[in-house]
Amino acid sequence: MINQTDAVIKYQVIGGRHRTLGERSVVEIYELPVPLTLTYQRPDGGLLLVSPRGISPRVLEVRFNSTENFDLDTKSLNITGGGGVFLN
């Protein structure tokens, strides 16, 4: 996950601990079981534009950017057992 914002992002893989992704930082999470749900939010209430991109069959890059558009803001990312990725 790549945080390209100037804000902290709190995230949690459902069933795991709450974690923090610092401003303009990167974290790698390995070997997560699918299906899974990742929730995220900015503690300051700011909106997030999330861009998932498949890097390889087993690697998903998730970029976080700020947005002012409510229609682009999401709060979770779901990965299905078949590998589908959905933002909610």
PDB file of N, CA, C and O in Angstrom:
ATOM      1  N   MET A   1       0.836  -1.153   0.000  1.00  0.00           N
ATOM      2  CA  MET A   1       0.000   0.000   0.000  1.00  0.00           C
ATOM      3  C   MET A   1       0.893   1.231   0.000  1.00  0.00           C
ATOM      4  O   MET A   1       1.911   1.285   0.690  1.00  0.00           O
ATOM      5  N   ILE A   2       0.487   2.218  -0.791  1.00  0.00           N
ATOM      6  CA  ILE A   2       1.264   3.439  -0.958  1.00  0.00           C
ATOM      7  C   ILE A   2       0.379   4.631  -0.598  1.00  0.00           C
ATOM      8  O   ILE A   2      -0.628   4.890  -1.256  1.00  0.00           O
ATOM      9  N   ASN A   3       0.762   5.342   0.438  1.00  0.00           N
ATOM     10  CA  ASN A   3       0.028   6.532   0.853  1.00  0.00           C
ATOM     11  C   ASN A   3       0.677   7.744   0.205  1.00  0.00           C
ATOM     12  O   ASN A   3       1.787   8.132   0.572  1.00  0.00           O
ATOM     13  N   GLN A   4      -0.015   8.342  -0.759  1.00  0.00           N
ATOM     14  CA  GLN A   4       0.511   9.511  -1.456  1.00  0.00           C
ATOM     15  C   GLN A   4      -0.107  10.793  -0.924  1.00  0.00           C
ATOM     16  O   GLN A   4      -0.013  11.841  -1.563  1.00  0.00           O
ATOM     17  N   THR A   5      -0.742  10.715   0.251  1.00  0.00           N
ATOM     18  CA  THR A   5      -1.377  11.887   0.846  1.00  0.00           C
ATOM     19  C   THR A   5      -0.467  12.464   1.933  1.00  0.00           C
ATOM     20  O   THR A   5       0.526  11.850   2.325  1.00  0.00           O
ATOM     21  N   ASP A   6      -0.822  13.633   2.400  1.00  0.00           N
ATOM     22  CA  ASP A   6      -0.128  14.265   3.524  1.00  0.00           C
ATOM     23  C   ASP A   6      -0.869  13.984   4.821  1.00  0.00           C
ATOM     24  O   ASP A   6      -0.749  14.746   5.781  1.00  0.00           O
ATOM     25  N   ALA A   7      -1.633  12.901   4.861  1.00  0.00           N
ATOM     26  CA  ALA A   7      -2.419  12.539   6.038  1.00  0.00           C
ATOM     27  C   ALA A   7      -2.149  11.087   6.415  1.00  0.00           C
ATOM     28  O   ALA A   7      -1.793  10.263   5.572  1.00  0.00           O
ATOM     29  N   VAL A   8      -2.325  10.797   7.689  1.00  0.00           N
ATOM     30  CA  VAL A   8      -2.239   9.426   8.187  1.00  0.00           C
ATOM     31  C   VAL A   8      -3.473   8.667   7.717  1.00  0.00           C
ATOM     32  O   VAL A   8      -4.557   9.244   7.628  1.00  0.00           O
ATOM     33  N   ILE A   9      -3.320   7.381   7.414  1.00  0.00           N
ATOM     34  CA  ILE A   9      -4.451   6.520   7.071  1.00  0.00           C
ATOM     35  C   ILE A   9      -4.463   5.358   8.059  1.00  0.00           C
ATOM     36  O   ILE A   9      -3.454   4.679   8.249  1.00  0.00           O
ATOM     37  N   LYS A  10      -5.609   5.141   8.678  1.00  0.00           N
ATOM     38  CA  LYS A  10      -5.781   3.984   9.558  1.00  0.00           C
ATOM     39  C   LYS A  10      -6.416   2.885   8.722  1.00  0.00           C
ATOM     40  O   LYS A  10      -7.351   3.140   7.964  1.00  0.00           O
ATOM     41  N   TYR A  11      -5.906   1.649   8.858  1.00  0.00           N
ATOM     42  CA  TYR A  11      -6.448   0.548   8.065  1.00  0.00           C
ATOM     43  C   TYR A  11      -6.511  -0.720   8.900  1.00  0.00           C
ATOM     44  O   TYR A  11      -5.858  -0.846   9.936  1.00  0.00           O
ATOM     45  N   GLN A  12      -7.323  -1.660   8.410  1.00  0.00           N
ATOM     46  CA  GLN A  12      -7.453  -2.960   9.071  1.00  0.00           C
ATOM     47  C   GLN A  12      -7.872  -3.990   8.039  1.00  0.00           C
ATOM     48  O   GLN A  12      -8.808  -3.769   7.271  1.00  0.00           O
ATOM     49  N   VAL A  13      -7.172  -5.122   8.028  1.00  0.00           N
ATOM     50  CA  VAL A  13      -7.656  -6.280   7.297  1.00  0.00           C
ATOM     51  C   VAL A  13      -8.621  -6.954   8.264  1.00  0.00           C
ATOM     52  O   VAL A  13      -8.231  -7.310   9.376  1.00  0.00           O
ATOM     53  N   ILE A  14      -9.876  -7.134   7.855  1.00  0.00           N
ATOM     54  CA  ILE A  14     -10.894  -7.655   8.766  1.00  0.00           C
ATOM     55  C   ILE A  14     -10.375  -8.915   9.449  1.00  0.00           C
ATOM     56  O   ILE A  14      -9.875  -9.834   8.800  1.00  0.00           O
ATOM     57  N   GLY A  15     -10.505  -8.935  10.767  1.00  0.00           N
ATOM     58  CA  GLY A  15     -10.003 -10.038  11.565  1.00  0.00           C
ATOM     59  C   GLY A  15      -8.621  -9.762  12.122  1.00  0.00           C
ATOM     60  O   GLY A  15      -8.123 -10.528  12.946  1.00  0.00           O
ATOM     61  N   GLY A  16      -7.989  -8.674  11.684  1.00  0.00           N
ATOM     62  CA  GLY A  16      -6.651  -8.319  12.148  1.00  0.00           C
ATOM     63  C   GLY A  16      -6.677  -7.069  13.015  1.00  0.00           C
ATOM     64  O   GLY A  16      -7.737  -6.557  13.373  1.00  0.00           O
ATOM     65  N   ARG A  17      -5.500  -6.603  13.336  1.00  0.00           N
ATOM     66  CA  ARG A  17      -5.375  -5.407  14.165  1.00  0.00           C
ATOM     67  C   ARG A  17      -5.503  -4.145  13.331  1.00  0.00           C
ATOM     68  O   ARG A  17      -5.229  -4.143  12.131  1.00  0.00           O
ATOM     69  N   HIS A  18      -5.929  -3.061  13.994  1.00  0.00           N
ATOM     70  CA  HIS A  18      -5.910  -1.739  13.353  1.00  0.00           C
ATOM     71  C   HIS A  18      -4.460  -1.295  13.237  1.00  0.00           C
ATOM     72  O   HIS A  18      -3.667  -1.477  14.161  1.00  0.00           O
ATOM     73  N   ARG A  19      -4.130  -0.720  12.111  1.00  0.00           N
ATOM     74  CA  ARG A  19      -2.757  -0.269  11.870  1.00  0.00           C
ATOM     75  C   ARG A  19      -2.793   1.135  11.281  1.00  0.00           C
ATOM     76  O   ARG A  19      -3.844   1.627  10.871  1.00  0.00           O
ATOM     77  N   THR A  20      -1.629   1.765  11.247  1.00  0.00           N
ATOM     78  CA  THR A  20      -1.521   3.124  10.725  1.00  0.00           C
ATOM     79  C   THR A  20      -0.497   3.156   9.600  1.00  0.00           C
ATOM     80  O   THR A  20       0.587   2.581   9.702  1.00  0.00           O
ATOM     81  N   LEU A  21      -0.869   3.846   8.520  1.00  0.00           N
ATOM     82  CA  LEU A  21       0.015   4.082   7.382  1.00  0.00           C
ATOM     83  C   LEU A  21       0.333   5.577   7.398  1.00  0.00           C
ATOM     84  O   LEU A  21      -0.551   6.401   7.165  1.00  0.00           O
ATOM     85  N   GLY A  22       1.577   5.927   7.668  1.00  0.00           N
ATOM     86  CA  GLY A  22       1.976   7.328   7.809  1.00  0.00           C
ATOM     87  C   GLY A  22       1.879   8.111   6.522  1.00  0.00           C
ATOM     88  O   GLY A  22       1.693   7.560   5.437  1.00  0.00           O
ATOM     89  N   GLU A  23       2.010   9.415   6.680  1.00  0.00           N
ATOM     90  CA  GLU A  23       1.974  10.304   5.524  1.00  0.00           C
ATOM     91  C   GLU A  23       3.069   9.934   4.533  1.00  0.00           C
ATOM     92  O   GLU A  23       4.213   9.688   4.916  1.00  0.00           O
ATOM     93  N   ARG A  24       2.702   9.897   3.255  1.00  0.00           N
ATOM     94  CA  ARG A  24       3.650   9.624   2.169  1.00  0.00           C
ATOM     95  C   ARG A  24       4.577   8.458   2.493  1.00  0.00           C
ATOM     96  O   ARG A  24       5.801   8.579   2.446  1.00  0.00           O
ATOM     97  N   SER A  25       3.959   7.327   2.822  1.00  0.00           N
ATOM     98  CA  SER A  25       4.748   6.143   3.174  1.00  0.00           C
ATOM     99  C   SER A  25       4.233   4.913   2.443  1.00  0.00           C
ATOM    100  O   SER A  25       3.192   4.941   1.786  1.00  0.00           O
ATOM    101  N   VAL A  26       4.996   3.829   2.579  1.00  0.00           N
ATOM    102  CA  VAL A  26       4.688   2.569   1.900  1.00  0.00           C
ATOM    103  C   VAL A  26       4.746   1.448   2.930  1.00  0.00           C
ATOM    104  O   VAL A  26       5.604   1.448   3.812  1.00  0.00           O
ATOM    105  N   VAL A  27       3.824   0.491   2.811  1.00  0.00           N
ATOM    106  CA  VAL A  27       3.862  -0.705   3.646  1.00  0.00           C
ATOM    107  C   VAL A  27       3.553  -1.903   2.754  1.00  0.00           C
ATOM    108  O   VAL A  27       2.722  -1.818   1.849  1.00  0.00           O
ATOM    109  N   GLU A  28       4.226  -3.011   3.016  1.00  0.00           N
ATOM    110  CA  GLU A  28       3.963  -4.248   2.292  1.00  0.00           C
ATOM    111  C   GLU A  28       3.360  -5.247   3.262  1.00  0.00           C
ATOM    112  O   GLU A  28       3.862  -5.444   4.369  1.00  0.00           O
ATOM    113  N   ILE A  29       2.275  -5.872   2.831  1.00  0.00           N
ATOM    114  CA  ILE A  29       1.601  -6.889   3.635  1.00  0.00           C
ATOM    115  C   ILE A  29       1.666  -8.181   2.829  1.00  0.00           C
ATOM    116  O   ILE A  29       1.310  -8.207   1.650  1.00  0.00           O
ATOM    117  N   TYR A  30       2.121  -9.245   3.471  1.00  0.00           N
ATOM    118  CA  TYR A  30       2.368 -10.495   2.758  1.00  0.00           C
ATOM    119  C   TYR A  30       1.382 -11.581   3.136  1.00  0.00           C
ATOM    120  O   TYR A  30       0.864 -11.619   4.252  1.00  0.00           O
ATOM    121  N   GLU A  31       1.132 -12.469   2.174  1.00  0.00           N
ATOM    122  CA  GLU A  31       0.441 -13.738   2.365  1.00  0.00           C
ATOM    123  C   GLU A  31      -0.884 -13.623   3.118  1.00  0.00           C
ATOM    124  O   GLU A  31      -1.133 -14.355   4.076  1.00  0.00           O
ATOM    125  N   LEU A  32      -1.726 -12.695   2.670  1.00  0.00           N
ATOM    126  CA  LEU A  32      -3.056 -12.571   3.262  1.00  0.00           C
ATOM    127  C   LEU A  32      -3.995 -13.582   2.614  1.00  0.00           C
ATOM    128  O   LEU A  32      -3.952 -13.773   1.399  1.00  0.00           O
ATOM    129  N   PRO A  33      -4.838 -14.226   3.404  1.00  0.00           N
ATOM    130  CA  PRO A  33      -5.788 -15.178   2.830  1.00  0.00           C
ATOM    131  C   PRO A  33      -6.919 -14.438   2.118  1.00  0.00           C
ATOM    132  O   PRO A  33      -7.376 -13.395   2.587  1.00  0.00           O
ATOM    133  N   VAL A  34      -7.361 -14.970   1.006  1.00  0.00           N
ATOM    134  CA  VAL A  34      -8.515 -14.412   0.305  1.00  0.00           C
ATOM    135  C   VAL A  34      -9.657 -15.406   0.402  1.00  0.00           C
ATOM    136  O   VAL A  34      -9.404 -16.610   0.457  1.00  0.00           O
ATOM    137  N   PRO A  35     -10.885 -14.960   0.425  1.00  0.00           N
ATOM    138  CA  PRO A  35     -11.314 -13.572   0.270  1.00  0.00           C
ATOM    139  C   PRO A  35     -10.933 -12.735   1.493  1.00  0.00           C
ATOM    140  O   PRO A  35     -10.729 -13.257   2.589  1.00  0.00           O
ATOM    141  N   LEU A  36     -10.842 -11.407   1.268  1.00  0.00           N
ATOM    142  CA  LEU A  36     -10.536 -10.515   2.378  1.00  0.00           C
ATOM    143  C   LEU A  36     -11.179  -9.160   2.156  1.00  0.00           C
ATOM    144  O   LEU A  36     -11.532  -8.782   1.039  1.00  0.00           O
ATOM    145  N   THR A  37     -11.317  -8.439   3.267  1.00  0.00           N
ATOM    146  CA  THR A  37     -11.808  -7.067   3.241  1.00  0.00           C
ATOM    147  C   THR A  37     -10.802  -6.196   3.969  1.00  0.00           C
ATOM    148  O   THR A  37     -10.407  -6.494   5.096  1.00  0.00           O
ATOM    149  N   LEU A  38     -10.395  -5.122   3.317  1.00  0.00           N
ATOM    150  CA  LEU A  38      -9.506  -4.125   3.890  1.00  0.00           C
ATOM    151  C   LEU A  38     -10.322  -2.854   4.084  1.00  0.00           C
ATOM    152  O   LEU A  38     -10.892  -2.327   3.129  1.00  0.00           O
ATOM    153  N   THR A  39     -10.380  -2.361   5.323  1.00  0.00           N
ATOM    154  CA  THR A  39     -11.058  -1.085   5.575  1.00  0.00           C
ATOM    155  C   THR A  39     -10.002  -0.021   5.824  1.00  0.00           C
ATOM    156  O   THR A  39      -8.906  -0.329   6.293  1.00  0.00           O
ATOM    157  N   TYR A  40     -10.327   1.240   5.511  1.00  0.00           N
ATOM    158  CA  TYR A  40      -9.371   2.332   5.663  1.00  0.00           C
ATOM    159  C   TYR A  40     -10.119   3.639   5.854  1.00  0.00           C
ATOM    160  O   TYR A  40     -11.256   3.798   5.408  1.00  0.00           O
ATOM    161  N   GLN A  41      -9.454   4.574   6.528  1.00  0.00           N
ATOM    162  CA  GLN A  41     -10.024   5.908   6.705  1.00  0.00           C
ATOM    163  C   GLN A  41      -8.939   6.880   7.122  1.00  0.00           C
ATOM    164  O   GLN A  41      -7.898   6.498   7.657  1.00  0.00           O
ATOM    165  N   ARG A  42      -9.212   8.141   6.861  1.00  0.00           N
ATOM    166  CA  ARG A  42      -8.350   9.204   7.354  1.00  0.00           C
ATOM    167  C   ARG A  42      -8.939   9.699   8.668  1.00  0.00           C
ATOM    168  O   ARG A  42     -10.112  10.073   8.698  1.00  0.00           O
ATOM    169  N   PRO A  43      -8.176   9.717   9.746  1.00  0.00           N
ATOM    170  CA  PRO A  43      -8.700  10.201  11.021  1.00  0.00           C
ATOM    171  C   PRO A  43      -9.173  11.655  10.970  1.00  0.00           C
ATOM    172  O   PRO A  43     -10.009  12.063  11.776  1.00  0.00           O
ATOM    173  N   ASP A  44      -8.636  12.442  10.021  1.00  0.00           N
ATOM    174  CA  ASP A  44      -9.050  13.835   9.905  1.00  0.00           C
ATOM    175  C   ASP A  44     -10.350  13.993   9.107  1.00  0.00           C
ATOM    176  O   ASP A  44     -10.818  15.113   8.902  1.00  0.00           O
ATOM    177  N   GLY A  45     -10.935  12.877   8.657  1.00  0.00           N
ATOM    178  CA  GLY A  45     -12.194  12.920   7.921  1.00  0.00           C
ATOM    179  C   GLY A  45     -12.051  13.210   6.441  1.00  0.00           C
ATOM    180  O   GLY A  45     -13.057  13.306   5.738  1.00  0.00           O
ATOM    181  N   GLY A  46     -10.828  13.354   5.948  1.00  0.00           N
ATOM    182  CA  GLY A  46     -10.612  13.631   4.530  1.00  0.00           C
ATOM    183  C   GLY A  46     -11.024  12.463   3.648  1.00  0.00           C
ATOM    184  O   GLY A  46     -11.114  11.323   4.103  1.00  0.00           O
ATOM    185  N   LEU A  47     -11.271  12.763   2.392  1.00  0.00           N
ATOM    186  CA  LEU A  47     -11.710  11.764   1.421  1.00  0.00           C
ATOM    187  C   LEU A  47     -10.514  11.100   0.752  1.00  0.00           C
ATOM    188  O   LEU A  47      -9.463  11.716   0.573  1.00  0.00           O
ATOM    189  N   LEU A  48     -10.694   9.825   0.385  1.00  0.00           N
ATOM    190  CA  LEU A  48      -9.618   9.054  -0.239  1.00  0.00           C
ATOM    191  C   LEU A  48     -10.027   8.537  -1.614  1.00  0.00           C
ATOM    192  O   LEU A  48     -11.121   8.003  -1.793  1.00  0.00           O
ATOM    193  N   LEU A  49      -9.142   8.703  -2.564  1.00  0.00           N
ATOM    194  CA  LEU A  49      -9.246   8.087  -3.883  1.00  0.00           C
ATOM    195  C   LEU A  49      -8.292   6.900  -3.858  1.00  0.00           C
ATOM    196  O   LEU A  49      -7.082   7.081  -3.722  1.00  0.00           O
ATOM    197  N   VAL A  50      -8.824   5.695  -3.988  1.00  0.00           N
ATOM    198  CA  VAL A  50      -8.029   4.474  -3.885  1.00  0.00           C
ATOM    199  C   VAL A  50      -7.900   3.846  -5.276  1.00  0.00           C
ATOM    200  O   VAL A  50      -8.890   3.681  -5.990  1.00  0.00           O
ATOM    201  N   SER A  51      -6.669   3.502  -5.646  1.00  0.00           N
ATOM    202  CA  SER A  51      -6.398   2.930  -6.960  1.00  0.00           C
ATOM    203  C   SER A  51      -5.680   1.597  -6.804  1.00  0.00           C
ATOM    204  O   SER A  51      -4.469   1.569  -6.588  1.00  0.00           O
ATOM    205  N   PRO A  52      -6.424   0.475  -6.912  1.00  0.00           N
ATOM    206  CA  PRO A  52      -5.768  -0.835  -6.878  1.00  0.00           C
ATOM    207  C   PRO A  52      -5.253  -1.197  -8.267  1.00  0.00           C
ATOM    208  O   PRO A  52      -5.879  -0.875  -9.277  1.00  0.00           O
ATOM    209  N   ARG A  53      -4.098  -1.874  -8.304  1.00  0.00           N
ATOM    210  CA  ARG A  53      -3.518  -2.282  -9.589  1.00  0.00           C
ATOM    211  C   ARG A  53      -2.804  -3.607  -9.394  1.00  0.00           C
ATOM    212  O   ARG A  53      -1.953  -3.737  -8.514  1.00  0.00           O
ATOM    213  N   GLY A  54      -3.145  -4.579 -10.207  1.00  0.00           N
ATOM    214  CA  GLY A  54      -2.470  -5.874 -10.168  1.00  0.00           C
ATOM    215  C   GLY A  54      -1.063  -5.746 -10.717  1.00  0.00           C
ATOM    216  O   GLY A  54      -0.871  -5.332 -11.860  1.00  0.00           O
ATOM    217  N   ILE A  55      -0.075  -6.102  -9.903  1.00  0.00           N
ATOM    218  CA  ILE A  55       1.326  -6.051 -10.317  1.00  0.00           C
ATOM    219  C   ILE A  55       1.741  -7.402 -10.896  1.00  0.00           C
ATOM    220  O   ILE A  55       2.507  -7.463 -11.858  1.00  0.00           O
ATOM    221  N   SER A  56       1.234  -8.474 -10.308  1.00  0.00           N
ATOM    222  CA  SER A  56       1.461  -9.835 -10.772  1.00  0.00           C
ATOM    223  C   SER A  56       0.269 -10.659 -10.294  1.00  0.00           C
ATOM    224  O   SER A  56      -0.586 -10.128  -9.586  1.00  0.00           O
ATOM    225  N   PRO A  57       0.185 -11.939 -10.658  1.00  0.00           N
ATOM    226  CA  PRO A  57      -0.977 -12.732 -10.238  1.00  0.00           C
ATOM    227  C   PRO A  57      -1.194 -12.785  -8.720  1.00  0.00           C
ATOM    228  O   PRO A  57      -2.317 -13.037  -8.283  1.00  0.00           O
ATOM    229  N   ARG A  58      -0.173 -12.560  -7.916  1.00  0.00           N
ATOM    230  CA  ARG A  58      -0.313 -12.656  -6.461  1.00  0.00           C
ATOM    231  C   ARG A  58       0.004 -11.352  -5.730  1.00  0.00           C
ATOM    232  O   ARG A  58       0.098 -11.334  -4.503  1.00  0.00           O
ATOM    233  N   VAL A  59       0.170 -10.248  -6.491  1.00  0.00           N
ATOM    234  CA  VAL A  59       0.527  -8.974  -5.865  1.00  0.00           C
ATOM    235  C   VAL A  59      -0.437  -7.883  -6.331  1.00  0.00           C
ATOM    236  O   VAL A  59      -0.644  -7.680  -7.527  1.00  0.00           O
ATOM    237  N   LEU A  60      -1.026  -7.181  -5.342  1.00  0.00           N
ATOM    238  CA  LEU A  60      -1.923  -6.064  -5.622  1.00  0.00           C
ATOM    239  C   LEU A  60      -1.328  -4.814  -4.999  1.00  0.00           C
ATOM    240  O   LEU A  60      -1.069  -4.774  -3.797  1.00  0.00           O
ATOM    241  N   GLU A  61      -1.113  -3.798  -5.817  1.00  0.00           N
ATOM    242  CA  GLU A  61      -0.654  -2.495  -5.328  1.00  0.00           C
ATOM    243  C   GLU A  61      -1.891  -1.644  -5.072  1.00  0.00           C
ATOM    244  O   GLU A  61      -2.793  -1.587  -5.908  1.00  0.00           O
ATOM    245  N   VAL A  62      -1.934  -0.987  -3.923  1.00  0.00           N
ATOM    246  CA  VAL A  62      -3.056  -0.119  -3.573  1.00  0.00           C
ATOM    247  C   VAL A  62      -2.493   1.262  -3.271  1.00  0.00           C
ATOM    248  O   VAL A  62      -1.718   1.428  -2.329  1.00  0.00           O
ATOM    249  N   ARG A  63      -2.884   2.257  -4.074  1.00  0.00           N
ATOM    250  CA  ARG A  63      -2.422   3.636  -3.883  1.00  0.00           C
ATOM    251  C   ARG A  63      -3.556   4.479  -3.299  1.00  0.00           C
ATOM    252  O   ARG A  63      -4.702   4.405  -3.741  1.00  0.00           O
ATOM    253  N   PHE A  64      -3.204   5.275  -2.301  1.00  0.00           N
ATOM    254  CA  PHE A  64      -4.145   6.197  -1.675  1.00  0.00           C
ATOM    255  C   PHE A  64      -3.770   7.624  -2.052  1.00  0.00           C
ATOM    256  O   PHE A  64      -2.625   8.043  -1.876  1.00  0.00           O
ATOM    257  N   ASN A  65      -4.746   8.366  -2.572  1.00  0.00           N
ATOM    258  CA  ASN A  65      -4.584   9.781  -2.881  1.00  0.00           C
ATOM    259  C   ASN A  65      -5.741  10.551  -2.261  1.00  0.00           C
ATOM    260  O   ASN A  65      -6.803   9.982  -2.008  1.00  0.00           O
ATOM    261  N   SER A  66      -5.542  11.828  -2.018  1.00  0.00           N
ATOM    262  CA  SER A  66      -6.614  12.688  -1.528  1.00  0.00           C
ATOM    263  C   SER A  66      -7.542  13.032  -2.680  1.00  0.00           C
ATOM    264  O   SER A  66      -7.127  13.075  -3.838  1.00  0.00           O
ATOM    265  N   THR A  67      -8.803  13.277  -2.349  1.00  0.00           N
ATOM    266  CA  THR A  67      -9.769  13.749  -3.330  1.00  0.00           C
ATOM    267  C   THR A  67     -10.749  14.679  -2.628  1.00  0.00           C
ATOM    268  O   THR A  67     -10.926  14.606  -1.412  1.00  0.00           O
ATOM    269  N   GLU A  68     -11.372  15.537  -3.388  1.00  0.00           N
ATOM    270  CA  GLU A  68     -12.438  16.405  -2.875  1.00  0.00           C
ATOM    271  C   GLU A  68     -13.790  15.938  -3.408  1.00  0.00           C
ATOM    272  O   GLU A  68     -14.819  16.539  -3.101  1.00  0.00           O
ATOM    273  N   ASN A  69     -13.793  14.869  -4.204  1.00  0.00           N
ATOM    274  CA  ASN A  69     -15.003  14.367  -4.851  1.00  0.00           C
ATOM    275  C   ASN A  69     -15.619  13.242  -4.009  1.00  0.00           C
ATOM    276  O   ASN A  69     -15.041  12.161  -3.898  1.00  0.00           O
ATOM    277  N   PHE A  70     -16.791  13.500  -3.420  1.00  0.00           N
ATOM    278  CA  PHE A  70     -17.465  12.496  -2.602  1.00  0.00           C
ATOM    279  C   PHE A  70     -17.769  11.219  -3.378  1.00  0.00           C
ATOM    280  O   PHE A  70     -17.792  10.132  -2.801  1.00  0.00           O
ATOM    281  N   ASP A  71     -18.002  11.345  -4.685  1.00  0.00           N
ATOM    282  CA  ASP A  71     -18.332  10.183  -5.502  1.00  0.00           C
ATOM    283  C   ASP A  71     -17.141   9.224  -5.677  1.00  0.00           C
ATOM    284  O   ASP A  71     -17.336   8.058  -6.018  1.00  0.00           O
ATOM    285  N   LEU A  72     -15.938   9.698  -5.452  1.00  0.00           N
ATOM    286  CA  LEU A  72     -14.743   8.863  -5.612  1.00  0.00           C
ATOM    287  C   LEU A  72     -14.256   8.273  -4.297  1.00  0.00           C
ATOM    288  O   LEU A  72     -13.425   7.365  -4.301  1.00  0.00           O
ATOM    289  N   ASP A  73     -14.759   8.773  -3.170  1.00  0.00           N
ATOM    290  CA  ASP A  73     -14.336   8.323  -1.843  1.00  0.00           C
ATOM    291  C   ASP A  73     -14.869   6.922  -1.559  1.00  0.00           C
ATOM    292  O   ASP A  73     -16.032   6.623  -1.831  1.00  0.00           O
ATOM    293  N   THR A  74     -14.002   6.061  -1.006  1.00  0.00           N
ATOM    294  CA  THR A  74     -14.414   4.715  -0.596  1.00  0.00           C
ATOM    295  C   THR A  74     -13.884   4.445   0.800  1.00  0.00           C
ATOM    296  O   THR A  74     -13.029   5.172   1.305  1.00  0.00           O
ATOM    297  N   LYS A  75     -14.403   3.387   1.421  1.00  0.00           N
ATOM    298  CA  LYS A  75     -14.016   3.033   2.792  1.00  0.00           C
ATOM    299  C   LYS A  75     -13.472   1.619   2.905  1.00  0.00           C
ATOM    300  O   LYS A  75     -12.908   1.259   3.938  1.00  0.00           O
ATOM    301  N   SER A  76     -13.632   0.802   1.851  1.00  0.00           N
ATOM    302  CA  SER A  76     -13.128  -0.567   1.929  1.00  0.00           C
ATOM    303  C   SER A  76     -12.794  -1.112   0.546  1.00  0.00           C
ATOM    304  O   SER A  76     -13.286  -0.641  -0.480  1.00  0.00           O
ATOM    305  N   LEU A  77     -11.937  -2.126   0.567  1.00  0.00           N
ATOM    306  CA  LEU A  77     -11.540  -2.842  -0.632  1.00  0.00           C
ATOM    307  C   LEU A  77     -11.784  -4.320  -0.353  1.00  0.00           C
ATOM    308  O   LEU A  77     -11.333  -4.844   0.665  1.00  0.00           O
ATOM    309  N   ASN A  78     -12.491  -4.988  -1.246  1.00  0.00           N
ATOM    310  CA  ASN A  78     -12.788  -6.415  -1.102  1.00  0.00           C
ATOM    311  C   ASN A  78     -12.082  -7.197  -2.210  1.00  0.00           C
ATOM    312  O   ASN A  78     -12.102  -6.801  -3.376  1.00  0.00           O
ATOM    313  N   ILE A  79     -11.461  -8.306  -1.830  1.00  0.00           N
ATOM    314  CA  ILE A  79     -10.889  -9.228  -2.798  1.00  0.00           C
ATOM    315  C   ILE A  79     -11.638 -10.542  -2.656  1.00  0.00           C
ATOM    316  O   ILE A  79     -11.668 -11.135  -1.578  1.00  0.00           O
ATOM    317  N   THR A  80     -12.238 -10.990  -3.743  1.00  0.00           N
ATOM    318  CA  THR A  80     -13.017 -12.220  -3.729  1.00  0.00           C
ATOM    319  C   THR A  80     -12.109 -13.447  -3.835  1.00  0.00           C
ATOM    320  O   THR A  80     -10.930 -13.324  -4.167  1.00  0.00           O
ATOM    321  N   GLY A  81     -12.650 -14.605  -3.557  1.00  0.00           N
ATOM    322  CA  GLY A  81     -11.907 -15.843  -3.682  1.00  0.00           C
ATOM    323  C   GLY A  81     -11.411 -16.074  -5.100  1.00  0.00           C
ATOM    324  O   GLY A  81     -10.397 -16.746  -5.293  1.00  0.00           O
ATOM    325  N   GLY A  82     -12.104 -15.532  -6.096  1.00  0.00           N
ATOM    326  CA  GLY A  82     -11.693 -15.668  -7.481  1.00  0.00           C
ATOM    327  C   GLY A  82     -10.725 -14.587  -7.951  1.00  0.00           C
ATOM    328  O   GLY A  82     -10.303 -14.574  -9.107  1.00  0.00           O
ATOM    329  N   GLY A  83     -10.378 -13.674  -7.029  1.00  0.00           N
ATOM    330  CA  GLY A  83      -9.407 -12.638  -7.372  1.00  0.00           C
ATOM    331  C   GLY A  83      -9.994 -11.312  -7.818  1.00  0.00           C
ATOM    332  O   GLY A  83      -9.250 -10.396  -8.168  1.00  0.00           O
ATOM    333  N   GLY A  84     -11.336 -11.191  -7.812  1.00  0.00           N
ATOM    334  CA  GLY A  84     -11.955  -9.907  -8.167  1.00  0.00           C
ATOM    335  C   GLY A  84     -11.690  -8.880  -7.073  1.00  0.00           C
ATOM    336  O   GLY A  84     -11.669  -9.213  -5.888  1.00  0.00           O
ATOM    337  N   VAL A  85     -11.487  -7.633  -7.478  1.00  0.00           N
ATOM    338  CA  VAL A  85     -11.211  -6.536  -6.540  1.00  0.00           C
ATOM    339  C   VAL A  85     -12.312  -5.491  -6.693  1.00  0.00           C
ATOM    340  O   VAL A  85     -12.595  -5.024  -7.796  1.00  0.00           O
ATOM    341  N   PHE A  86     -12.937  -5.128  -5.551  1.00  0.00           N
ATOM    342  CA  PHE A  86     -14.038  -4.183  -5.545  1.00  0.00           C
ATOM    343  C   PHE A  86     -13.832  -3.138  -4.473  1.00  0.00           C
ATOM    344  O   PHE A  86     -13.421  -3.456  -3.357  1.00  0.00           O
ATOM    345  N   LEU A  87     -14.118  -1.874  -4.810  1.00  0.00           N
ATOM    346  CA  LEU A  87     -14.061  -0.779  -3.849  1.00  0.00           C
ATOM    347  C   LEU A  87     -15.469  -0.441  -3.410  1.00  0.00           C
ATOM    348  O   LEU A  87     -16.394  -0.411  -4.222  1.00  0.00           O
ATOM    349  N   ASN A  88     -15.630  -0.188  -2.127  1.00  0.00           N
ATOM    350  CA  ASN A  88     -16.937   0.184  -1.572  1.00  0.00           C
ATOM    351  C   ASN A  88     -16.798   1.452  -0.769  1.00  0.00           C
ATOM    352  O   ASN A  88     -17.781   1.941  -0.213  1.00  0.00           O
TER     353      ASN A  88
END
